[in-house]
Amino acid sequence: MAENIQIDEIDRRILRALAIDGRISNARLAQQIGLSASPCWQRVKRLEDHGVIAGYRAMLDQESLGAPEIVLIEIILDRHDDRTLELFGAEMEKLREVLEVHLTTGEYDYLIKVAVNGTRGYEEFLRKKLYRIPGIRHSRSSFVLRSLKNVQAYIPDGA
């Protein structure tokens, strides 16, 4: 979890550049934001050490991996005690198709994002995996037709 640190406009420019290309070299990053290499590296290191930069990862193409469809599934649980919530969370961790799990407010308890191979892959996921998890009372699903925006973080402007 990120510690509270002061983030100035230069830090924000660094974060925006890294959000676009996490593999950018320090020399190119420094040039892009208008710093020399050493202060740029020190700022990146500070942002990493304080948890503002939580890590780096590759963005993978689901279609190339054979699971091109994304389904958003809203789930209502039978109960909301600690044991039921822990069990549901543990089961979600085991399912490789599940990309994201969010505990939400409102009518549904959870929103999960799942990658599947078409409607047959979705049916198989439901029957053989999701519906075998104890404690699920109801679910509602929506296929993503097209993703218009997909970013990993919001970097607020300075105050």
Secondary structure, 3 states (H helix, E strand, C coil): CCCCCCCCHHHHHHHHHHHHCCCCCHHHHHHHHCCCHHHHHHHHHHHHHCCCCCCCCCCCCCCCCCCCEEEEEEEEECCCCHHHHHHHHHHHHHCCCEEEEEECCCCCCEEEEEEECHHHHHHHHHHHCHHHCCCEEEEEEEECCCCCCCCCCCCCCCC
